[in-house]
Amino acid sequence: MVYGLEKMIKENGDKLAEEDKTKLTEAIEKAKKEFESDDIEVVKKALDELTNVSNGIVSKMYQSANPNGDPNGNLNGDNNGSDPEVVVD
């Protein structure tokens, strides 16, 4: 997760507000330190915190990149994010 977020910042940093970029970078650095802990609860908490911070920021980034579509990436909004080719019995 950390690698993916760092890569996202590197590749899409220009699409992030400076405040969000700083907040996400700080959350990543904090999580990296806490991931070194031998206490699984500390690691779980760090992962949860990083997930919460990153989800909000990444969501804002995608919404600003796709203002006319829905948050699931649908441009026309007619299938609510489901694949029209998938048949469920």
C-alpha positions in Angstrom: 0.0 0.0 0.0 2.8 2.4 0.9 4.6 1.8 -2.4 1.4 2.3 -4.4 0.6 5.6 -2.6 4.2 6.8 -3.1 4.0 6.0 -6.7 0.6 7.7 -7.0 2.0 10.9 -5.5 5.0 10.8 -7.8 2.9 10.2 -10.9 -0.1 12.4 -10.0 1.2 14.9 -7.5 0.3 17.7 -9.8 -3.4 16.7 -9.4 -3.2 16.9 -5.6 -3.6 20.0 -3.5 -0.4 20.8 -1.7 -2.2 20.4 1.6 -3.4 16.9 0.6 0.0 15.9 -0.7 1.7 17.0 2.6 -1.0 15.2 4.7 -0.6 12.0 2.7 3.2 12.1 2.7 3.2 12.6 6.5 0.7 9.8 6.9 2.9 7.5 4.8 6.1 8.4 6.8 4.3 7.8 10.1 2.9 4.5 8.9 6.3 3.3 7.7 7.7 3.9 11.2 4.8 2.1 12.9 5.0 -0.8 10.4 8.4 -1.7 12.0 6.7 -2.4 15.3 6.4 -5.9 16.7 3.0 -5.1 18.1 0.4 -6.2 15.6 -2.2 -3.8 17.0 0.1 -0.9 16.3 0.6 -2.1 12.8 -3.2 -2.6 12.3 -3.9 0.9 13.6 -1.2 2.5 11.4 -2.7 0.7 8.3 -6.2 1.9 9.3 -5.1 5.5 9.7 -3.2 5.4 6.4 -6.2 3.9 4.6 -8.5 6.6 6.0 -6.3 9.4 5.0 -5.5 8.1 1.6 -9.0 7.1 0.7 -10.3 10.7 1.3 -7.5 12.3 -0.7 -7.5 9.8 -3.6 -11.3 10.1 -3.8 -11.0 13.9 -4.1 -8.3 13.5 -6.8 -10.5 11.2 -8.9 -13.6 13.4 -8.4 -11.7 16.5 -9.6 -10.3 14.5 -12.6 -13.8 13.2 -13.5 -16.2 15.9 -12.5 -19.0 14.7 -14.8 -18.9 11.0 -13.9 -19.6 9.2 -10.8 -17.0 8.2 -8.2 -16.9 4.7 -9.6 -15.6 6.0 -12.9 -18.8 5.7 -14.9 -19.1 8.5 -17.3 -22.7 7.9 -18.2 -23.9 6.6 -14.8 -26.3 4.1 -16.3 -25.0 0.8 -14.8 -24.1 1.8 -11.3 -20.6 0.5 -11.6 -21.6 -3.0 -12.7 -20.2 -4.6 -15.8 -22.9 -5.0 -18.4 -21.3 -8.2 -19.6 -21.5 -10.0 -16.3 -24.5 -12.2 -15.8 -25.4 -13.2 -12.2 -27.6 -16.3 -11.8 
